[in-house]
């Protein structure tokens, strides 16, 4: 029996990055031998065991053979005669197909790690060249690998996808392999990619291989759609959305904020050609497209709800510096800001990223955020119970009591000096 550390932890150690999760492969062992050594079996589809002390996962070396389309169409063979090289061959990228002996410890000297490295497929070469390259043609057997390559492009922004790997990904898309992916797995990979340091790279790679048009056609169709150059010097809507997404990464924003940034302008992809480059009403069109997209990918509720508010209200929020107190309170109420102030702060962050996600506006101040937070604080200062009781004492009922509370909030915002005459919306179209 021999044990090796494999995959991402080896890659990250070579890159000088912090090593988080460690994966282990066991060669020359049977499940019975692992159990006898105190390991706990946990694998459902192939033999995986938890270490009795560290609780890290140890998998028996295995090979995989494609038997049907899609993500689950595999037969797994795990046996003592499976070699380390055979196990590494089933991995997606060369940079993830390297191993170190389990007993390896960094010694003095800069090359000790590389001297002990087991690298049958040129992973170290590709790390140095900053290339994402598939290990073998077996890459085509698992369509999830298309998403993984795109996600790694988002993590390692200075890496390029090897031309032959991109060509293989295009072949897989053309063969319909992406159509067989289960929604939950697609969302899992998209969510992980959204949280990387360069999330726009994920969507650029998916677009380059054709997978974006299959998985997120609502996003894919944004490229090539013009916007008004006076608001958007970058012009192209797809470019704008990627710039907004990069702004969310710059702010280390949460997943819901990043998803809202990705989807806030979906409606621009359905603007009638005869009215371009204007996009009147794109907010409501975005909301209508968002619902089916979220249903299709099983998007979590927090991401879905925030994206809905941002898609519907971002134009009003951009224009809010010119709002009267009454218009401001109506905006706060539509955003449910009084009940969900933390979510409203996320809405404002997404809108700030939208305003900054334009060519030449990356450092643009966004006073709308502070003004609306101040207005929210003023509206929250109203003693709604007392206002409602006073209104009821005057004989008010139902909607009339709600109107009295609304009026009190408007008065509080006015008293805070946060009212301006209503004027036509302007800002980021």
N, C-alpha and C positions, 0 to 999 in steps of 0.2 A: 504494500500500500504506500502510495506517495501522495502528498498533499501540496497544492499550489495555490498561491493567491493570483487571481486573474482579473481581467477587465478594467473597469473604471478606476479602481484604486491604484493600479499599476500605471495607467496612463497619467493620472493626476500627479502621482509622485514624480514621474519623469518631467512633467511640466512645472514642477515646483509649486503646485497647488495643494491646498489642504486636502488630506485624505479623509473622507467621511465613511461611507459604507464600504466594507470589504467583502468581496465574494471569493469563495473557495471552491476548488474542484478536487475531487478525490479520485485517483487513478488506481485501478487494481483491487478494488474492494467490492464486496457484495452488501446488500441491505442488511443481511443478518449480522455481518461483521460490524457494521456501523452501530447497530442496536446493542451488540455485545459490548462495545466500547463506551456505551452510555449516551450515544446520540439519540435524539428524539425524532422519529420520522414525521414530516409535515407536508411533504410533496403530494399533490393530487395527480398531476399529469406525468411526473417523472420523479425519481428518488432524490429528495432533498431532506436534510437532517439539521437539527439545531444542536450546536455544540453544547455539551453539558455544563460548561462554565460561562463562556462568553455569549452563548445564545445566538452567535452568528450562523448564517446558513452555509452548509456544506453540501454541494451537489455531486453525485456520482458522475464521472465523465460519461458523455452521451453523444450520440449522433441523432439527426432528425431527417426524416424522409417525407417529402410532400406527397399527399394522397388525394387532396381535394382542394378546390379554390378557397381562398380566404385565409383568415387568421388561425382557425382551429384545424385545418386539414393536414395534420402531421401524424406520423408514426414515430415514436421515440424508442431508441434502442440504448439502454444503459446496461453495461456489463463490464466485468473486470478486464476484458481484452480491448476495450476502447482506449485509445491512446490520448495523451494530452493534445497532440497536434490535431487529431480528429475532432476533439471537443472544440478547440479554438477555431477550427475551420467553419463551424456552423455559426460563428458570431458575425455581426453585421459589418463592422468596419475594422480595418487593420489596426487602428489605434486602440481598439477595444479587444484585440486578439493577442495580447501579450501576457506573459505569466512570470512569476517569480517563485522559487521554492519557498515553502512555508517557513523554513528555518532561516530565511535570509534576514539579516540585520545590516543596516548601512554601516560600512566600515570606513576607515579613514581613506581619504582620496576621492576625487570627484567622479571617478569612473566605476566605482564598485557596483553600483546598481546596474549599470549597463553591462558589466562583465557577467553578471548572474542572470541577465534577462533572457528569457526564452521567447524568441520572436520569429516564428517560422514564416510569417507573411508580410514582413517589412513594415511593421507598425512604427518602429522608431524612426525609420526613414521618412515616413509620412508625417510623423509629429514634427520633425525638423523642417520639412517642406511646407508645413501648414496645409495639409491635404486630407480631405475626407474621402477615403477610397474603400470600396467593398472588398471583402476578403476573397470570396469565390463567387461563381455564378449561382450558387445556392441562395444568394441574396434575394433572387427573384421569387423565392418560395414563400416569403413572408411579407405581405404588403405593409405591415406596421413599420417595417424598416424604412419606408419612404418618409414617414412622419418622424422617425428617429433621426435620420440624416438631417432633415430640416431643423429639428430641435437642436442637434449638435452644432449646426451652422449658427443658430442663435446664441448658443453658449460660447462657442469659439469663433468670434466674429471675424477674426483675421484668417480663418481657414477657408479654403475654396473646395467645392465639391469637384472631384476628379471628373473630367469629361466623360470617361467611360462609365462612371457610376451614374452620372446624370442621364446618359443615354439609356442605361438599363432601367432607371426609374421611369423614363418616358415609355419604354416598352411595356412595363408593368401596368402603367396607367392605361395605355392603349388596349391592353389585353383585358381590361375590366377588373383587375385584381383589387383596386381601391374600392370598388363598389361593394365588395364583400365584407368590408370592415364593420365591426359592430360599433354603434354610436358611442357607447361608454368608453371604448378604447380610443376612439378618435378624440373625444373630449379630453381624456386623460393626457394624451400627448400634446394636444393644442394648449391645454392649461399649463403644462410644464414649460412649453416653448414660450408662452406669453410671459412667464416669470423669469426668463433668462435675461441677460444683460443687453442683448441686441435682438429683441423679439421680432423686429421687422424682417430680419434675415430669414426667419422661419417661413414667412409668407412669400418672400421673394423666391426661395428655393421651391416651395410647393407650386408657385406659379410657373417657374421655369420648367418643371417636369410635367405640368398639366394637371396635377392632383388638386390644386386649389379650385379649379373649375368644377371638379366633381364633388369635393367635400364642402366648399363654401362658395357656391356660384354667386351669392349675393355680394361677397367681397371681391371676387375675381373680376366681376364686370365693372368695378370702379375704375380700373386702369383705362386710360384713353378718354375718360369723360372730362371735358374741360370745365373749369370754374372761372369766375370773373378774375382777371389778372390784377385788378386794383385791390381786391381782397386777398387773392391767392396768387402771389407771384410764381409759385411752383406750378400753377394751372391744373395739372393732372390730379384728379381726385384720389386715385390710388396712391400716388406719391404723397399727397397730403395726409392720408390716413396713416401711412407708414411713419411719417414725421411725427404725427400725434402720438402714435404708439411708442416711438422712441423717447418722446418727452415723458411718458408715464414711467419708463424705465429709469430715466434720469431722476425722477422724483421718488424712486423706489416704491411705486404705488402698488396697492393690493391687486389681486387677481380681478375682482369685480370692476375696478377702475380701468384696468388694462382691457378687459373685454368690452367695456362701454366705449373706450376709445376706438377699438377695432370696428365697432358696429354703429357708431353714432351717425354716420352719413350714408348708410345703406341706400336711402331713398334717392340719392343723387344718381345711382346707377339706373334708375327707371325714369329719370326726367325726360319728357318728350323732346326729341331732337330739335324741334322747331323753336323751343324757348331757350336752348343753351346759348351762352354759358350761365344763365340764371337758373336758380333751383328753388323757385317759390313752391312752398308746400312740401319740401323734401323731408321735413321733420316727421310729419304724419305718415308719409310713405315709408320712412325708416322704421317707424313703430310697427306698421303692418307687416313688413318683411321680417322683423325681429322675432315675432311670435313663432312662426313656422320653423325658423332656423333653430331657435332654442328647443322646440319640441323635437326636432329631428336629431339633435346632438345630445339631448338630455342635459341641457345646461342647468347647473344648480340655481336654486331660487334667488340667492343673493346676487349672483351675476346677472340674472335675467331682469330682476327688478331695477337694479341700478342702471343697467343699459337702457331700459325702457324710459326712465326719467330723463336720462341724458339725451337720448335721441329726440324726445318730445320737446324738451325745454332748453336745449343749449342755445338756440337762437335768442330766446327771451333773456336768458342769463347774460349773454354777451351784450345785449342792449339795455341792461337794467340800470346803468348809471343815469339814464334819462327817465326813469320811472317815477311816477308820483308815489306817495306813501300807499295809496289804495292799490295801485298796480303791483307794488312790491309785495304787499301782504297777499294779494291774490296769487302771485308767483310762489311765495313761501307755502301757501296752502296747497297749491297744485302739486308741489314737490313733497308734500307731507313732512315739511321740515320741522314743524313744531313737535310732531310726535317722534320723528326719527332724525334728530340733529346730526348724529354721527354719519348717517348715510348722506345727508345733505352736504356735509363737508367733503365727502367723496365725490358727489355730483359736481361741486365747485372745482375740485382738483381736476376732474376729467375735462371740464370746460376750460380751465386754465391751460391744460395741455393742448386742447384744441386751438386756442388762440395762439399759442407759441409754436404749434406744429405747422408753420408756414415759412417759406423761404425768406430769410432776412428778419423774421420776427421771433427768433428762438429765445431772445432775452427780454421779450416784451413784458413790462409790468402788467399786472391784472388786478386793477383796483376793484373790479366787480366783486371779487371774492371777499375782500375785507368789508365792503359796504353791505353786502348781503348778510354776512355773519353778524355785523352790527345791528342790522335791521331785525334779524332773527332774535338776537338778545333782547332788543327792545320789545318785540312782540311777546317773547316769553315772560317778560316782566309783568304782564297783565295778570291780575288775579281773576282768572276766568270764573271761578266759583262765585266770587262776590258779584261780578258783573251779571252772571246768569241769575243769581238770586234777586238782584235788584230789578232785573228785567221781568222776572216772574212776578215780583211784587207789584209791578205795574200792569199785570195782566197778560204779559207776553207768553206765548207758547211756541214750542217746536222751532220752526225756522226763524221766527222773530227773535228767539233767544240767541240762536246762532248768529243772526245779523248783528245783535248787540255786542257779542263777543268780537266779531270781525271788526266792527266800528271802533271798539276800544283798542284793538291792536293797531289799526290804522292811525288812531290818535297818538299812540305810544311811539310809532315810527316817525310821525310828524314832529313830535316833541323832541325826538332825538336828533332832529335836523337832517333827516335822511330822505327828504321828499324833494322831488324835482318835477317840473311840468312834464306831463307825458309828451313824447315826441316819437316820430317814426323810428322803428328799429334800425340799428346800424351796427356794424362790427364785422364779425366773421361770417360771411354768407355760406 
